[in-house]
Amino acid sequence: MAMQLPSQSMRGRRVPMSEINVTPFVDVMLVLLIIFMVTAPLLASGVPVQLPESRAGALDQESEPTQIAIDRSGQIFVDDIAITDVELAQTLGAIAARPAGPDGHAVFLRADTTLDYGRVMLVMGELNRAGLNRISLLTTAPGEDGATPDDSGESADDAPDGEAGELLDPAEVEPI
């Protein structure tokens, strides 16, 4: 009696494949990666603001701060909702009335570089009046994408010698 090998007895039947085809999986992952790479920068900030540059390091934050933005036209946005100058004091008062952490309410203020100084100080004054004293002025790092150069053609290199203004570390600046 001759012994039959498994290959001889299963000649007519198909043997199941033991490898997984990963090509469709890789294709789907690459498409998802492209989608997330395109949409992630759009979610970073809702109000288009040209931020000034600073060499200061990023601050660590545990709780979600209130975002206040002032765009090129001077329109004020609180957490991406447009408000008027009249509504500003009431809105900031409502934010100050919310429960806060041990360090108080954190506020991130973003303002366009082309704005009038008085417009930014109006918002900072209302923040101070409402009792929101932990204000962080947001900037971009030098040469970071998203900051477009000023149309005037001037740069920091145009300053006369000795007047090149020293940038302060955020730890050295006391809140208003």
Secondary structure, 3 states (H helix, E strand, C coil): CCCCCHHHHCCCCCCCCCCCCCHHHHHHHHHHHHHHHHHHHHHHCCCCCCCCECCCCCCCCCCCCEEEEECCCCCEEECCEEECHHHHHHHHHHHHHCCCECCECEEEEEECCCCCHHHHHHHHHHHHHHCCCEEEECCECCCCCCCCCCCCCCCHHHCCCCCCCCCCCHHHCCCC
